[in-house]
Each structure stands twice: as structure tokens, then as C-alpha cells.
Amino acid sequence: PDAIRAVGVDALAEELGGRVDLLKVDIEGAELEVFGRHTERWIGRVGAVIVEPHEEYYPGGTAAVRAAAGGAFRESRCGE
């Protein structure tokens, strides 16, 4: 089978020249893994984040996103 390359957000930012204008995150419940640790490496290099948390199935993801943002982003909700 073909391998799929996975990179962290910090490595992705580096590949894109150090800055990510818009990060859309739809990772089906893995929000806690991405936003729960080491966000200081990349969160300051992101202009906007769109997240679809799956809180009903994976509790704690929404809180991890909010904690990672540290009040630096305006939060809004729409849709589901």
C-alpha cells in the first residue's frame, strides 16, 4: 500500500513559508491530540482557525481548542 505522509501543524507552517492564513480542521475527534499540546509551536503563526469539534463523541476537544487559542481568536458558531 502507498504511504500517506503526516505532518504536524508546526511543520506544515514551515513548509508554507512560516505562516498559515487559514487552518481548517476537520479531524473527526482528534482535536484534543492536535490542540491539547505543543500548540505554542504554531498557534501564533495562524491567522484564522476553523474547527468542527466532535464534542458529543470525544469530550474535551472544544476546551483544548479554546485553551490553545488563549483568547487570541474571536469565536463564532454556526451550523451543526
Z-matrix of the N, CA and C atoms (Angstrom, degrees):
N
C 1 1.459
C 2 1.532 1 110.44
N 3 1.310 2 115.05 1 152.60
C 4 1.458 3 121.29 2 177.47
C 5 1.523 4 110.19 3 -72.96
N 6 1.307 5 114.93 4 142.96
C 7 1.463 6 120.55 5 177.66
C 8 1.526 7 109.53 6 -84.46
N 9 1.297 8 115.95 7 146.18
C 10 1.462 9 122.21 8 175.45
C 11 1.519 10 107.62 9 -111.05
N 12 1.309 11 116.29 10 122.94
C 13 1.451 12 120.99 11 -178.74
C 14 1.522 13 109.52 12 -78.79
N 15 1.299 14 116.42 13 130.69
C 16 1.459 15 122.01 14 176.17
C 17 1.518 16 108.37 15 -115.07
N 18 1.329 17 115.66 16 139.40
C 19 1.458 18 120.70 17 177.69
C 20 1.513 19 108.83 18 -134.06
N 21 1.309 20 115.88 19 151.68
C 22 1.457 21 120.74 20 174.58
C 23 1.516 22 110.11 21 -78.76
N 24 1.313 23 116.43 22 165.77
C 25 1.459 24 120.24 23 -178.61
C 26 1.524 25 110.76 24 -63.45
N 27 1.316 26 118.03 25 -36.62
C 28 1.466 27 120.01 26 179.59
C 29 1.529 28 110.61 27 -63.76
N 30 1.334 29 118.00 28 -42.25
C 31 1.461 30 121.29 29 177.98
C 32 1.529 31 110.74 30 -67.45
N 33 1.318 32 116.90 31 -37.73
C 34 1.458 33 120.89 32 177.63
C 35 1.522 34 110.45 33 -62.44
N 36 1.322 35 117.09 34 -43.85
C 37 1.462 36 121.04 35 178.31
C 38 1.526 37 110.57 36 -59.44
N 39 1.313 38 116.82 37 -42.30
C 40 1.462 39 120.71 38 178.22
C 41 1.529 40 111.12 39 -62.22
N 42 1.315 41 116.60 40 -43.19
C 43 1.461 42 120.71 41 179.06
C 44 1.523 43 111.84 42 -62.39
N 45 1.330 44 116.33 43 -29.92
C 46 1.463 45 121.52 44 -177.24
C 47 1.524 46 112.43 45 -93.77
N 48 1.298 47 116.96 46 14.31
C 49 1.459 48 119.33 47 176.91
C 50 1.512 49 114.52 48 94.27
N 51 1.317 50 117.22 49 13.58
C 52 1.451 51 120.88 50 174.97
C 53 1.509 52 115.81 51 98.02
N 54 1.336 53 118.46 52 -10.11
C 55 1.463 54 120.97 53 -177.14
C 56 1.525 55 109.63 54 -138.97
N 57 1.335 56 114.99 55 142.78
C 58 1.466 57 121.96 56 174.70
C 59 1.523 58 106.24 57 -121.00
N 60 1.324 59 117.02 58 118.50
C 61 1.467 60 120.13 59 -179.09
C 62 1.520 61 111.59 60 -71.66
N 63 1.325 62 116.98 61 -45.66
C 64 1.457 63 121.75 62 -177.82
C 65 1.522 64 109.11 63 -137.32
N 66 1.317 65 116.07 64 122.00
C 67 1.464 66 122.05 65 177.51
C 68 1.517 67 107.95 66 -111.82
N 69 1.332 68 117.01 67 111.22
C 70 1.463 69 121.35 68 176.81
C 71 1.518 70 107.87 69 -99.03
N 72 1.305 71 115.45 70 124.38
C 73 1.461 72 121.51 71 -174.53
C 74 1.528 73 109.19 72 -119.48
N 75 1.309 74 116.16 73 112.24
C 76 1.466 75 122.36 74 174.59
C 77 1.520 76 105.14 75 -133.80
N 78 1.322 77 115.99 76 84.48
C 79 1.461 78 120.87 77 -169.84
C 80 1.532 79 112.48 78 -118.15
N 81 1.332 80 114.40 79 25.35
C 82 1.466 81 121.68 80 168.60
C 83 1.517 82 114.57 81 48.41
N 84 1.317 83 116.47 82 48.37
C 85 1.460 84 119.57 83 173.85
C 86 1.509 85 115.67 84 101.02
N 87 1.309 86 118.69 85 -2.43
C 88 1.472 87 121.05 86 -179.94
C 89 1.525 88 111.94 87 -91.92
N 90 1.333 89 117.36 88 17.74
C 91 1.461 90 120.91 89 -179.40
C 92 1.531 91 112.05 90 -58.30
N 93 1.298 92 116.66 91 -38.85
C 94 1.462 93 120.33 92 -179.41
C 95 1.526 94 111.01 93 -63.14
N 96 1.314 95 117.32 94 -37.87
C 97 1.459 96 120.53 95 179.39
C 98 1.524 97 112.00 96 -68.15
N 99 1.326 98 117.38 97 -38.95
C 100 1.465 99 120.90 98 -177.65
C 101 1.527 100 111.91 99 -81.22
N 102 1.326 101 117.16 100 -42.31
C 103 1.462 102 120.92 101 -174.91
C 104 1.522 103 113.19 102 -98.02
N 105 1.314 104 117.90 103 -5.15
C 106 1.459 105 121.00 104 -175.20
C 107 1.514 106 115.86 105 -84.86
N 108 1.341 107 117.69 106 -12.35
C 109 1.467 108 119.04 107 -179.43
C 110 1.527 109 110.38 108 -160.02
N 111 1.284 110 115.86 109 152.16
C 112 1.471 111 125.24 110 176.25
C 113 1.524 112 114.32 111 61.39
N 114 1.318 113 118.20 112 20.70
C 115 1.466 114 119.16 113 179.60
C 116 1.524 115 112.05 114 -69.91
N 117 1.321 116 117.06 115 -20.45
C 118 1.468 117 119.28 116 179.28
C 119 1.532 118 111.16 117 -61.74
N 120 1.306 119 117.03 118 -19.25
C 121 1.472 120 121.57 119 178.94
C 122 1.526 121 112.48 120 -71.50
N 123 1.345 122 116.71 121 -24.30
C 124 1.466 123 118.03 122 -172.31
C 125 1.518 124 116.28 123 -138.47
N 126 1.319 125 119.82 124 -22.09
C 127 1.469 126 121.07 125 -171.13
C 128 1.530 127 112.45 126 -59.16
N 129 1.315 128 117.83 127 -32.94
C 130 1.457 129 120.83 128 179.81
C 131 1.519 130 113.98 129 -73.57
N 132 1.316 131 117.28 130 -9.56
C 133 1.467 132 121.92 131 179.75
C 134 1.527 133 112.36 132 -102.66
N 135 1.335 134 116.27 133 10.33
C 136 1.462 135 121.38 134 -178.76
C 137 1.522 136 108.57 135 -111.88
N 138 1.343 137 115.77 136 128.82
C 139 1.454 138 120.22 137 -179.87
C 140 1.514 139 113.48 138 -77.30
N 141 1.328 140 117.36 139 -41.70
C 142 1.465 141 122.36 140 -178.86
C 143 1.526 142 108.70 141 -150.67
N 144 1.329 143 114.96 142 147.48
C 145 1.461 144 121.13 143 179.62
C 146 1.521 145 108.40 144 -126.90
N 147 1.302 146 116.03 145 131.45
C 148 1.461 147 121.96 146 171.91
C 149 1.521 148 106.08 147 -114.19
N 150 1.322 149 115.53 148 123.46
C 151 1.468 150 120.58 149 -176.49
C 152 1.519 151 109.42 150 -128.22
N 153 1.302 152 115.28 151 136.16
C 154 1.460 153 121.29 152 171.61
C 155 1.529 154 106.95 153 -111.04
N 156 1.336 155 116.71 154 88.95
C 157 1.467 156 118.62 155 -178.71
C 158 1.527 157 111.13 156 -72.90
N 159 1.297 158 115.11 157 154.42
C 160 1.463 159 122.07 158 178.74
C 161 1.529 160 108.48 159 -118.26
N 162 1.310 161 114.53 160 56.81
C 163 1.459 162 123.14 161 -172.61
C 164 1.526 163 112.85 162 -58.65
N 165 1.320 164 117.19 163 -35.35
C 166 1.468 165 119.87 164 -176.99
C 167 1.528 166 111.97 165 -65.75
N 168 1.319 167 116.99 166 -25.74
C 169 1.465 168 120.90 167 179.81
C 170 1.526 169 113.14 168 -104.61
N 171 1.335 170 116.32 169 -29.37
C 172 1.464 171 121.92 170 -176.49
C 173 1.522 172 109.13 171 -132.70
N 174 1.327 173 118.40 172 79.95
C 175 1.463 174 121.85 173 -176.75
C 176 1.533 175 112.33 174 -59.79
N 177 1.311 176 115.02 175 143.49
C 178 1.456 177 121.28 176 175.90
C 179 1.512 178 114.01 177 106.21
N 180 1.312 179 117.84 178 -16.11
C 181 1.458 180 120.80 179 -178.62
C 182 1.514 181 113.27 180 -64.93
N 183 1.319 182 116.62 181 -43.73
C 184 1.463 183 120.35 182 -179.72
C 185 1.523 184 110.68 183 -63.14
N 186 1.302 185 117.43 184 -43.58
C 187 1.471 186 121.08 185 178.57
C 188 1.527 187 111.15 186 -63.50
N 189 1.322 188 117.31 187 -37.43
C 190 1.464 189 121.05 188 178.41
C 191 1.522 190 110.84 189 -65.02
N 192 1.329 191 117.32 190 -41.22
C 193 1.466 192 120.91 191 178.13
C 194 1.524 193 109.67 192 -63.62
N 195 1.320 194 116.89 193 -46.74
C 196 1.475 195 120.30 194 179.66
C 197 1.525 196 111.61 195 -61.60
N 198 1.316 197 117.22 196 -42.65
C 199 1.461 198 120.81 197 179.72
C 200 1.526 199 110.97 198 -64.82
N 201 1.316 200 116.67 199 -41.85
C 202 1.464 201 120.72 200 179.54
C 203 1.521 202 110.83 201 -63.49
N 204 1.328 203 116.87 202 -39.24
C 205 1.460 204 121.19 203 -179.31
C 206 1.521 205 111.00 204 -67.57
N 207 1.321 206 117.28 205 -29.51
C 208 1.455 207 121.00 206 176.75
C 209 1.511 208 115.08 207 56.75
N 210 1.306 209 117.64 208 28.31
C 211 1.459 210 120.86 209 179.75
C 212 1.522 211 113.53 210 81.25
N 213 1.333 212 117.86 211 2.62
C 214 1.466 213 121.23 212 -177.54
C 215 1.529 214 112.66 213 -79.21
N 216 1.323 215 117.29 214 -12.08
C 217 1.454 216 121.12 215 -178.10
C 218 1.523 217 109.30 216 -120.44
N 219 1.313 218 116.05 217 150.38
C 220 1.467 219 121.06 218 172.92
C 221 1.524 220 106.50 219 -85.31
N 222 1.307 221 116.31 220 135.46
C 223 1.456 222 120.66 221 -178.87
C 224 1.508 223 110.44 222 -101.92
N 225 1.315 224 115.99 223 135.56
C 226 1.464 225 120.83 224 171.75
C 227 1.516 226 108.22 225 -141.83
N 228 1.302 227 115.19 226 156.48
C 229 1.465 228 120.70 227 -177.22
C 230 1.520 229 108.30 228 -129.66
N 231 1.327 230 114.95 229 142.46
C 232 1.457 231 119.71 230 173.47
C 233 1.523 232 108.32 231 -156.51
N 234 1.309 233 115.93 232 163.69
C 235 1.457 234 119.79 233 177.89
C 236 1.501 235 112.62 234 74.47
N 237 1.312 236 114.90 235 -142.80
C 238 1.451 237 122.26 236 -175.12
C 239 1.492 238 110.51 237 -53.33
